[in-house]
Amino acid sequence: MSDASKPEVVFKDYLYSGPVQSVCLKAKGTDDKMVIFLDETLHPGKTYSLLDGHPVVEGWKAMKLIKAKGVTNG
């Protein structure tokens, strides 16, 4: 039985088109502790699996720095 109070964790593959930049993105894990889900240097033209709904990811979508390619559940 799933816990309805916790949102489903969904990662999507995004094609990145922004500048080369180093990033470290965190989100709360299942135990409510912060977990790093991305810590690398992004390069334009590469695909990255990113946490859907994360504020930074949503900002990149709004700025059209990333474009969704597919969905994987985490």
N, C-alpha and C positions, 0 to 999 in steps of 0.2 A: 504494500500500500504506500502510495507516495504522499509526501507532506505538501498539502495544498498551499501552505503559507510561504513556501520557498519557490521562487520563479524557476522555470526550466532553464538550464544552462545550454545555450546554443552558440556554437562557433560557426562562422561562415568564412569561406575562402574569398578573399578580396584581392583584386589586381590593384597594386599600388602605383600611382602616377605622380606622386609628390617628389620633393627634393630628397637627396640622400640625407638621412638623419638617424641618429641613435635614439632609441626609445626604450623605456622600461614601464610597462603597463601592469597595474595590479587590480585585483578585484577580491571581494570576500569569497572565501571557500565555503565548503559545506559546514565547517566548524566555526564559521563567522570570523576567522582570522584572515588577514590579508595574504594573498597568494599572487606571485608574479606569474602572469600567463604569457608575457612577451618581453624579452630582453635581448634585443639585437639591433643591428643597423639595417634600416629599410633602404631598398634601392628601387628606383622606378622600373616598371616592367616586370617585377617579380610578384608572385602570389603569396599571401600570408593568411594564416588561419587566425581570425580575430574574434573576440567575444562580442556577439551581437548585443547592442543596447548599452555597452560601456560608453560613458560620456565622451571620451577621446575619440573612440571609433565613430560615434554619431557626429562629432564635430568634423572628422575627416570626410564623412559622407556628405555633410552639408557644404563643405568646401570643394567637393568633387575631387578629392585626392585619392579615393578608393572607389572601386566598382565591384559589387557582389558577383561571385562566380558560381557558388554552390553552397550547400548546407551540410554540416556534420553535427551530430549531437554529441555533447561531451558529458 
